[in-house]
Amino acid sequence: MEVSIHSAETKFGLQLHEEESIKQWIVSTIKKENQTEEGEITIIFCPDEYLLKINKEYLDHDYYTDIITFPYSDNPLIADLFISIDRVKDNAIDHSVSFEEELRRVIIHGILHLCGYDDDTPSSQKKMREAENRYLNVWKKFNQSE
């Protein structure tokens, strides 16, 4: 599984060691969820307006969001995750968590969508949140410095 991380219209970027840790965490999560080990996931960090344009154009939604996940193929798994850095910053403040923690939650949320999780009902939202928390705990266990 190849995971690449890019930025579009923002100077935001991850430190190399954190980028490598996130890539390993994503691959590990996908394997634990019994998904394919082949494929390519691209994460694109962007500002609000960039993601709003995508949301309007491709999903016909006229509102800001923190992430949009585009799955193109299940086997091999090929997908793009567009993440608004502006929304992540605001969400972190709203939820009284660090920016880094909120960013990881948003990333794993998109990955879980690719693994078959949904969040369109209260029951599925609860399962999604439980899985997010489980994988955030995995992150913390292997990255004790946080």
WOGIRA-V859826 format. One record per residue. RES is the residue in one letter. D_CENTER is the distance of its C-alpha to the mean C-alpha in Angstrom with 1 decimal. Layout:
# WOGIRA-V859826
RES	D_CENTER
RES	D_CENTER
This chain:
# WOGIRA-V859826
M	15.7
E	15.0
V	11.7
S	12.3
I	11.0
H	12.9
S	13.8
A	15.6
E	18.2
T	17.1
K	18.3
F	15.2
G	14.5
L	13.9
Q	17.0
L	17.6
H	17.8
E	14.5
E	12.9
E	14.8
S	13.9
I	10.1
K	11.1
Q	13.5
W	11.4
I	9.0
V	12.4
S	14.1
T	11.8
I	12.4
K	16.0
K	16.4
E	15.3
N	18.1
Q	16.3
T	17.8
E	17.9
E	18.4
G	16.2
E	14.0
I	10.4
T	10.1
I	7.5
I	9.6
F	9.9
C	12.6
P	14.9
D	15.4
E	18.1
Y	16.4
L	13.7
L	16.6
K	18.6
I	16.1
N	15.9
K	19.7
E	20.5
Y	18.4
L	17.9
D	20.9
H	19.2
D	20.7
Y	18.4
Y	15.7
T	12.2
D	9.1
I	6.8
I	8.6
T	8.0
F	11.2
P	12.5
Y	15.7
S	17.1
D	17.0
N	19.4
P	18.6
L	14.9
I	14.1
A	11.1
D	9.6
L	6.3
F	8.0
I	7.0
S	10.2
I	11.4
D	14.2
R	12.6
V	10.6
K	14.2
D	15.9
N	13.9
A	14.5
I	18.1
D	18.4
H	17.1
S	19.1
V	16.4
S	15.8
F	13.5
E	12.1
E	11.6
E	9.9
L	7.5
R	6.8
R	6.8
V	4.3
I	1.8
I	4.6
H	5.2
G	4.0
I	5.7
L	8.3
H	9.0
L	9.9
C	11.9
G	13.9
Y	12.8
D	13.7
D	14.1
D	17.1
T	19.7
P	20.4
S	20.6
S	17.4
Q	15.6
K	17.4
K	16.4
M	12.7
R	13.2
E	15.4
A	13.0
E	10.3
N	13.4
R	14.7
Y	11.9
L	11.8
N	15.5
V	15.3
W	13.5
K	16.3
K	18.9
F	18.4
N	17.9
Q	20.8
S	21.2
E	18.9
